[in-house]
Amino acid sequence: MNSEIRRKKIISLKSSITNQQRFFTKPLQQHKAATIASYKISHLLAKNKKPFTDGELVKEAMLEAADSLFEEFKNKKETVSAINTLQLSARTVTRRIEVIAENLEAELANDMENCIFFSLQMDESTDVTNISQLAICVKMVFSDFTSKEEFLKVLPLKGSTRGEDIFSTFKKYITDVKLSVQKLSSITTDGHQR
């Protein structure tokens, strides 16, 4: 008889602790899911060149759609509540996009460090505000003979756009980011001469 009481007590305690753990882990999982969704929506806004304030519009549209779409669903309240936890203010979207950009820059720096060779393509052009810029693209080759092309940087050119000015701007950039010129195999340009 005593062992049966203990067994029931153990089952009761296990159940109690499981419920307590669920109480704490469920909000954390929901918060994590809302943060991931916020990053995905922010990325979508940036990719489509939309204003960061559109994040709030997206959230409002999702809430309006959820009201109709999930009318017959048992978990409609949970769904609407999850949408309400989305953080999509203009400031939040800005921070998310900055984090994404930093991550992409770090990934590119890692690729540049791990490649065995790379080549650069440069093009000098003038933007709509009449400011000369140097666009740089990179093609990297890795030890497994795979290659990858990426947009590297746009550098503003101050003053004139003679070859030596372009070179000094480029040289300053590779010095600042500690780019290994030993891996540089070639540089191509649009052939513009001055």
C-alpha positions in Angstrom: 0.0 0.0 0.0 2.8 2.4 0.9 4.6 1.8 -2.4 1.4 2.6 -4.3 1.1 5.9 -2.6 4.7 6.7 -3.4 4.2 5.8 -7.0 1.2 8.0 -7.4 3.1 10.9 -5.6 6.0 10.5 -8.0 3.7 10.5 -11.0 2.0 13.6 -9.6 5.4 15.4 -9.0 6.6 14.5 -12.5 3.4 15.8 -14.0 3.7 19.0 -12.0 7.3 19.7 -13.0 6.5 19.0 -16.7 3.7 21.5 -16.6 6.0 24.0 -14.9 8.6 23.5 -17.7 6.0 23.9 -20.4 4.9 27.2 -18.7 8.4 28.6 -19.2 9.4 27.0 -22.4 6.3 27.7 -24.5 6.6 31.5 -24.3 10.3 31.2 -25.1 9.6 29.1 -28.2 6.9 31.6 -29.2 9.2 34.5 -28.7 11.9 32.8 -30.8 9.4 32.0 -33.6 8.3 35.7 -33.6 11.9 36.9 -33.8 12.6 34.6 -36.7 9.5 35.7 -38.5 10.4 39.3 -37.9 13.8 38.7 -39.5 12.2 37.0 -42.5 9.8 39.9 -43.0 12.6 42.5 -42.6 14.7 40.6 -45.1 11.8 40.5 -47.5 11.2 44.3 -47.1 14.9 45.0 -47.8 15.1 42.6 -50.7 12.2 44.3 -52.4 13.4 47.8 -51.5 10.4 48.7 -49.5 10.4 51.3 -46.7 11.1 49.9 -43.3 7.8 51.4 -42.0 6.0 48.9 -44.2 6.7 46.3 -41.5 3.9 47.7 -39.4 1.6 47.6 -42.5 2.5 43.9 -43.0 1.6 43.1 -39.4 -1.7 45.0 -39.7 -2.4 43.1 -43.0 -1.6 39.8 -41.3 -4.0 40.6 -38.4 -6.8 41.6 -40.8 -6.3 38.4 -42.9 -6.1 36.2 -39.8 -9.5 37.5 -38.7 -11.1 36.1 -41.8 -8.8 33.2 -42.7 -8.8 31.5 -39.2 -12.5 32.2 -38.3 -13.3 28.5 -38.1 -10.1 27.3 -36.6 -9.9 26.3 -32.9 -6.6 28.0 -32.3 -7.6 31.4 -33.9 -6.8 33.2 -30.6 -3.3 31.7 -30.5 -2.7 32.6 -34.1 -3.8 36.2 -33.7 -1.8 36.4 -30.5 1.3 35.1 -32.2 0.9 37.7 -35.0 0.6 40.4 -32.3 3.9 39.4 -30.8 5.7 40.2 -34.1 8.1 43.1 -33.7 7.9 45.1 -36.9 8.3 48.7 -36.0 10.5 50.8 -38.3 13.3 50.8 -35.7 13.1 47.1 -35.2 13.1 46.4 -39.0 16.2 48.7 -39.3 18.0 46.8 -36.6 17.1 43.4 -38.1 18.4 44.6 -41.5 21.6 45.9 -39.9 22.2 42.5 -38.3 21.5 40.7 -41.6 24.0 43.0 -43.3 26.7 42.4 -40.7 26.1 38.7 -41.0 26.5 38.8 -44.8 29.7 40.9 -44.5 31.1 38.5 -42.0 30.2 35.5 -44.2 31.9 37.2 -47.2 35.0 38.0 -45.1 35.1 34.4 -44.1 34.8 33.2 -47.7 37.6 35.7 -48.7 39.8 34.3 -46.0 39.1 30.6 -46.9 39.4 30.9 -50.7 42.7 30.0 -52.3 42.5 32.7 -55.1 40.2 35.5 -56.0 39.8 38.0 -58.8 38.2 41.4 -58.7 36.1 43.3 -61.2 35.9 47.1 -60.8 33.7 49.6 -62.5 33.7 53.4 -62.0 30.5 55.1 -62.5 28.5 58.2 -61.4 25.3 58.0 -59.4 22.2 60.1 -59.8 23.6 62.7 -57.4 26.7 63.1 -59.6 29.0 61.4 -57.2 31.6 59.0 -58.7 31.7 55.5 -57.2 33.8 52.4 -57.6 31.8 49.2 -57.6 33.8 46.1 -56.8 32.8 42.5 -57.4 34.8 39.4 -56.4 35.0 35.9 -57.7 36.6 33.4 -55.3 37.9 29.9 -56.0 38.1 27.4 -53.2 40.3 24.3 -52.6 37.5 22.0 -53.8 37.5 24.0 -57.1 34.1 25.5 -56.5 33.7 29.2 -57.2 31.5 31.9 -55.8 30.8 35.4 -57.1 29.7 38.2 -54.8 29.3 41.9 -54.8 32.1 43.2 -52.5 31.8 47.0 -52.0 30.9 50.4 -53.4 33.5 53.0 -52.6 32.9 56.7 -53.1 35.6 58.4 -55.2 36.5 61.8 -53.9 37.7 64.5 -56.3 38.8 63.3 -59.7 38.5 59.8 -61.1 41.9 59.3 -62.7 43.5 55.9 -62.5 45.7 56.8 -59.7 42.8 58.2 -57.6 40.9 54.9 -58.2 44.0 52.9 -57.2 44.6 54.9 -54.0 40.9 54.5 -53.0 41.1 50.8 -53.7 44.5 50.5 -51.9 43.1 52.2 -48.8 40.1 49.9 -48.8 42.2 46.7 -49.0 44.5 48.0 -46.2 41.5 48.9 -44.0 39.8 45.4 -44.4 43.1 43.5 -44.4 42.5 41.9 -47.7 45.2 39.4 -48.6 46.6 40.5 -51.9 48.7 37.3 -52.1 45.5 35.5 -53.2 44.6 38.2 -55.8 45.0 36.6 -59.2 43.6 39.4 -61.5 41.7 42.7 -61.7 39.5 43.6 -64.5 38.1 47.0 -65.3 35.8 48.6 -67.9 38.9 49.9 -69.6 38.2 53.5 -68.8 41.3 55.6 -69.2 42.1 59.1 -68.0 
